[in-house]
Amino acid sequence: MLTDKSIKCPKCKAAMEEGFILDREHGGVAVSQWVEGEPERSFWTGIKTRGREKFQVTTYRCSGCGYLESYALTAQE
């Protein structure tokens, strides 16, 4: 998702690989999302998210030391 394909680890300077964090949902799986604001409980869905801005999370993993760095770059509904 970042335009620079030669991203280096800020810890050990090895190459970073693009990926994502998998979230398990009732009946399936999804890519993690960043949601604006404080979490607010919902009886039906667990957490209320309606009307909040959401961004898909892209995570980079260092091929050398395993360090993870995440970015929320593109809007998702």
C-alpha positions in Angstrom: 0.0 0.0 0.0 2.9 2.4 0.6 4.4 3.4 -2.7 8.1 2.7 -1.7 8.7 -1.1 -2.3 12.1 -0.9 -0.6 10.8 -0.2 2.9 13.5 -1.0 5.5 12.9 -2.0 9.1 13.5 0.9 11.5 15.0 -1.6 14.0 17.5 -3.7 12.0 17.3 -2.2 8.5 16.2 -5.5 6.8 13.5 -5.6 4.1 9.9 -5.2 5.2 7.2 -7.4 3.6 3.6 -6.2 3.1 0.8 -8.2 4.7 -2.2 -7.9 6.9 -3.5 -8.9 10.4 -6.4 -11.5 10.1 -9.4 -10.9 12.4 -11.8 -13.7 13.1 -15.4 -12.9 13.0 -18.6 -14.9 13.7 -18.8 -17.1 10.7 -15.7 -15.9 8.9 -12.5 -13.9 8.7 -11.6 -10.3 7.8 -8.8 -7.8 7.4 -8.3 -5.6 10.5 -9.7 -2.1 10.4 -8.9 1.1 12.3 -12.0 2.8 13.6 -12.1 6.4 14.8 -13.1 7.2 18.4 -13.4 5.2 21.6 -14.9 1.7 21.5 -18.6 1.8 22.5 -20.3 -1.5 23.4 -23.3 -2.8 21.4 -25.5 -5.6 22.5 -26.0 -6.9 19.0 -22.6 -6.4 17.3 -20.2 -6.2 20.2 -18.8 -2.7 19.3 -20.7 0.2 17.6 -19.0 1.4 14.4 -21.9 2.9 12.4 -21.2 6.5 11.3 -17.5 6.3 12.2 -14.6 6.6 9.7 -12.9 3.2 9.0 -9.6 2.4 7.4 -8.2 -1.0 6.4 -4.9 -1.8 8.2 -1.9 -2.9 6.2 0.9 -4.3 8.2 4.6 -4.7 7.2 6.7 -7.5 8.7 10.5 -7.3 8.9 12.1 -10.3 7.2 15.1 -10.1 9.6 13.8 -9.5 13.1 10.0 -10.0 12.8 9.1 -6.4 13.8 5.6 -5.3 12.7 4.6 -1.8 11.6 0.9 -1.1 10.7 -0.7 1.7 8.6 -4.3 2.7 8.1 -4.2 4.2 4.6 -7.4 3.6 2.6 -11.0 4.3 3.6 -13.3 1.3 3.9 -17.0 0.9 4.6 
